[in-house]
Amino acid sequence: MIRTFYSWDEAMAPLDKELEAARERAATNPLKIEDLGPKDCFVCERPDLGVLRFGVVVELKDPDAAAWAEEHRRQGFVFGRFFSPLCVEGELDDTHITRIAAKIPRALFERARANGWRHREACS
């Protein structure tokens, strides 16, 4: 569906509302943004695609990119490289902390990699 907006504020209002709801959920979320640091591994669900994505927190070296990522981190977003059967080489992306199912050990992450990111085989 295509929707027409008549101002920037009108276009951003739904996103602002979603971000505020995410902040409220983050307050009671068991996993906190502080729990994930550079090179930590995690798993998050993409119900719209029917897959789990395995991720690694990326530390950015470029000062401008790092500043951008830090600002997003303060909003509850984790920047990382995400892997799944749909993108086995990985892609740079971000996700909100409330969408991360769990922080996982590197061994489980590597097991998932060895299984082509097919989560059923990786987690059994």
Secondary structure, DSSP 8 states (H G I E B T S, - for coil): -----SSHHHHHHHHHHHHHHHHHHHHH-SS-GGG--TT-EEEEEETTTTEEEEEEE----SHHHHHHHHHHHHTTEEEEEEEETTEEEEEEEEEEGGGEEEEE-HHHHHHHHHTTT-HHHHH-
